[in-house]
């Protein structure tokens, strides 16, 4: 297949200069809805979040002073099942961003054919300036404020930016205390000792690796001749980098918030991970030449994995990207106005709602294991994740070919089609 022949459908819609994540999401949604000839009522239903909750989180700080934080939980859609999606702690998070992230979860679950709707939560706080005790208090108060809205059959949180297994353990404990019973299935991404799943921690990176290999296969790229650049060295970025290297690829560039590093002969990833374990970031890493964050994204390579945050590839720098494949490890790393530029350049973009869906897929496995009370081997988790990611990739690829659109629009078409069909079968209760 000639990938440059996929028509830039986005040319038909206005491309905005400045975009927030919700606009970026809606832009793609609109194109896919047009292709599917979605009825106006269904369109209206699918674009509107089902519920948006804002809570205040008063905390007594370590010096006794009271500080009030703001928390959010948005359920974008629950047609296919209970809400599902992570919780992030970030100083600059907005309700609008949480709405976009919740909608992405709806489409992500639908692309993977997982029986969940889409949700997302956040607390506006800077975890780097909070003690572990303060983080625990914020988590517990946030959970108790949301008691009426979360639950194994209602909405199931999980980790996201700046939240981890320990935070999930506090959510599970707070919820269980109020319910007067231990309820592991209320949250996923828990520690193994509390009913977490084997393979959940590396699941997002593993999923990125699986779909990238599938895309490389379509392009005739062999791992041994493939160079990889990864932006972000947190859970997703570092796992993807390690797994791609294990496959025989050469990782030539890595970065985190402290800086970017390049080595033509390949970064020693074990050294990089050890560095981060000791120093908490890559700052001062001696295993590569220092680059600016922009230079890292523009490096000549075969595969670029943006696994940091939203809006990294925009109209401004899209023309300078020289990778053949982009695998979106982060949610929303490419703004909608960059899509036509990347398409024009013949870059194959594996969209976030497919590329990083390994995390929520193993979250689904965790929830299933919690509910049946029987735990799977790592081998079984890997096998089922591999199967679901590969099937989703093939389905998106075929849909994109059929409609002559990018993989991103193909993924939205698959997702919107599944959710609209379920909506039509359920009908509108009124
Ligand atoms: N936060 C992850 C995501 O954006 C995981 C969500 C989950 O496991 O529910 O996909």
Boltz pocket constraint, residues with backbone or C-beta under 6 A from the ligand:
constraints:
  - pocket:
      binder: B
      contacts: [[A, 84], [A, 85], [A, 86], [A, 87], [A, 156], [A, 157], [A, 158], [A, 159], [A, 160], [A, 161], [A, 188], [A, 189], [A, 331], [A, 356], [A, 357], [A, 359], [A, 360], [A, 361], [A, 363]]
      max_distance: 6.0
